[in-house]
Amino acid sequence: MHDMSHWRRFRNNLRLIDSGADEGGSGEPATGDTGNEPAAANVDWKAKFEEQRAKDNSKAAEELQQFKDSQLSEAEKAAKRIKELEAQNAAYAAERQQNEWRAQVSKETGVPASLLHGDSLEAMSANAKAIDQYAHPKPKGMPNQGKTPDGKAAGADERAWADDLFSNL
């Protein structure tokens, strides 16, 4: 008998769902229902479920986008830092190369490395030449060098007279 009362409650619930009765239990189908569709109360629950599901999906999508954005910004930060380090490394390499060139040019020319400047070996060599020329000017030579004298040397008459005077002694 106990099983029968249980069955009756279950059967009543099934009948409510099957008959399309609304929450009031009037037994009449809701307006527009054919009797085979779920009751209006069930449609509302389904709509609420779908609405909540859409909100949850939207929130999940937003959180995913925020995560992607944070990862992207982290990747951008890392890329920027790598770029800075590469530039710094290139500057160190260029400075090291220029120091090697200064030492080489200084050894070849005798000009102190601290006085040399330029960003290439050729520029440093030209700089060393200019410094060396300034520090050790080369004699330009006599103005008449390579020419034959076109007249008597200054004082030639006096020398000839002195030579004649002392030639008898």
Rosetta blueprint (number, residue, H / E / L):
1 M L
2 H H
3 D H
4 M H
5 S H
6 H H
7 W H
8 R H
9 R H
10 F H
11 R H
12 N H
13 N H
14 L H
15 R H
16 L H
17 I H
18 D H
19 S H
20 G L
21 A E
22 D L
23 E L
24 G L
25 G L
26 S L
27 G L
28 E L
29 P E
30 A L
31 T L
32 G L
33 D L
34 T L
35 G L
36 N L
37 E L
38 P L
39 A L
40 A H
41 A H
42 N H
43 V H
44 D H
45 W H
46 K H
47 A H
48 K H
49 F H
50 E H
51 E H
52 Q H
53 R H
54 A H
55 K H
56 D H
57 N H
58 S H
59 K H
60 A H
61 A H
62 E H
63 E H
64 L H
65 Q H
66 Q H
67 F H
68 K H
69 D H
70 S H
71 Q H
72 L H
73 S H
74 E H
75 A H
76 E H
77 K H
78 A H
79 A H
80 K H
81 R H
82 I H
83 K H
84 E H
85 L H
86 E H
87 A H
88 Q H
89 N H
90 A H
91 A H
92 Y H
93 A H
94 A H
95 E H
96 R H
97 Q H
98 Q H
99 N H
100 E H
101 W H
102 R H
103 A H
104 Q H
105 V H
106 S H
107 K H
108 E H
109 T H
110 G L
111 V L
112 P L
113 A H
114 S H
115 L H
116 L L
117 H L
118 G L
119 D L
120 S L
121 L H
122 E H
123 A H
124 M H
125 S H
126 A H
127 N H
128 A H
129 K H
130 A H
131 I H
132 D H
133 Q H
134 Y H
135 A H
136 H L
137 P L
138 K L
139 P L
140 K L
141 G L
142 M L
143 P L
144 N L
145 Q L
146 G L
147 K L
148 T L
149 P L
150 D L
151 G L
152 K L
153 A L
154 A L
155 G L
156 A H
157 D H
158 E H
159 R H
160 A H
161 W H
162 A H
163 D H
164 D H
165 L H
166 F H
167 S H
168 N L
169 L L
